[in-house]
Amino acid sequence: MNHAQFNVAWSQQLLAGLQAGGVRHLVIAPGSRSTPLVLAAIARSGFECHVQPDERSAAWFALGIGKATGRPAALITTSGTAVANCLPAVVEASQAQVPMLLLTADRPTEAHACSANQTIDQSGLFGEFVRRAFALEVHESLELDVAASIGLQATDLAGWPLAGPVQINLGFREPLVPETLPETAPSVAGGFSHPRRLPDPTTLERLASKISGRAGLLVAGATPLDREARQALLDLAETLRAPILADPVSGLRFGISEKAPVCARHDLFLRDSTLRERLAPEWVLLFGAPPVSKVLVNWLDELADRGVPVIRVRQAGDWPDPGRRGGWMIRAEAAPLAVGLLANEPEPGPAAYFSYFLEKDRELTLRLAAPDSTLPLEADILRCLPDRLPEHSQLFLGNSLVIRDADSFMGPTPRRLKVHANRGASGIDGNLSTACGLAAAYPDRVTLGLLGDLAFWHDANGLLMAREHRVILIVFDNGGGGIFDYLPQSRLSHETFERYWRTPTHIDPARITALHGLPHHRVDTIEGFETALASALADQKSHVIVVNIDQEQSVARHRAFWEITD
């Protein structure tokens, strides 16, 4: 076996290890130095290969697959700045605890520090944002079994003990293309299993005693809950008579009955200081990452300052405590903690508190369900959207204003939807590509992404993947960074504010869509939106629906609605 063949044989063994660890998707950003990896990928059955020339978009696409499946996709890149372009998605994967693998091709050691072309120090490029960075020179003295072992280990580390990205940096010497390919590597026997994070019995007993018979709240934060966890929290809420304040990303607003003890309007009614006082609980259990609602986050800090126990539950990662109030932190999964609490038979809280809290939430829900020409157009779209989608659709919520409006106006609904968002670092970059990655993971489901116009423009190259993977993109076109209209920067002079904060691009999202040959619609009414959505759902292609937002009117209507709910 010559050196070029060994490069490919070693790469095949590496991919066999990844496959044994559960990897099914390879995302390839083409280049020369990564040729052995790509040749190995083409030759090996069992992988779905996706090609995206833009490494930044490719990394976000891989992130979307990891979000949808809970398994890492492996991203293959060539050397140099190709690797650096992956950093934003790596940061998000790290912060959001999404498994991801990066197979970064590199120049050999002798090519470094001598001005060799397309050569940078890649081994430490991602710093502490990767769970592990393997750095290897591929040469004949390496055992092929080493490659399979590293592939399997990297997949393990991407999922446990703290899910996130893992880099395997591979120095390949030329030649890179063999005249004949080596035989395909056999499958690797092996695997791994991860333990569950269970609360200890003493903690459960102590917690049950603390909350028993007292008015309390459950908060499902911005962490997606699986079916087991959703049901366990619903059972706990019913037994304790404790309402659940459900972040849209938690998924607890969807697939529930009308009688479920779930609140979706807390961001609206907790703006009323008198009502906050009336609804103050004696304890709070927060599950997962902090919620999107700043109103709710600030209220939890107020409660903690008054001595109300705010008990935070997260199985791994940072403390979900941005206000630094401290308190009791429990490292456990949501489902076993809820089941364990019920096993300790705590007494329910006061029925009057429970019913009053839910009543306030449902009052606003009923009001939003009625036709109201004074509501912003975004509210009309978000409140009707879930019930227009097929069961088990995937919904991606872009950051900035979109996810905040979804928090205020979307759900609850009996329609079962899977909701995703990039809330690890909460950027507007990569949103379109992430949605396409979700679509690639489950092509038999409808995938819909809601984005602002800046987020759409920022990730326009992601539309290359939308040509291959069906996704419906709804773009709220409000002429730039509309969220700044609600922030102190809006009080600056109009010229300064427009140039340095709102930054309108003056580029029609529909024209960008047309450039990629995709169908698009432009609407400015709820009736027009529903017609466009029905057309997109009836087609098997990706569609982009651009919603014209009169930003001045939207801001005025948001504020008027908040004043009424205060």
Beta strands, then each sheet from edge to edge (+ up, - down):
strand 1: 25-28
strand 2: 48-51
strand 3: 74-77
strand 4: 100-106
strand 5: 132-137
strand 6: 165-171
strand 7: 216-220
strand 8: 244-246
strand 9: 262-263
strand 10: 283-287
strand 11: 310-313
strand 12: 329-330
strand 13: 393-397
strand 14: 417-421
strand 15: 447-452
strand 16: 472-477
strand 17: 520-523
strand 18: 543-548
sheet 1: 2+ 1+ 3+ 4+ 6+ 5+
sheet 2: 9+ 8+ 7+ 10+ 11+ 12+
sheet 3: 14+ 13+ 15+ 16+ 18+ 17+
end
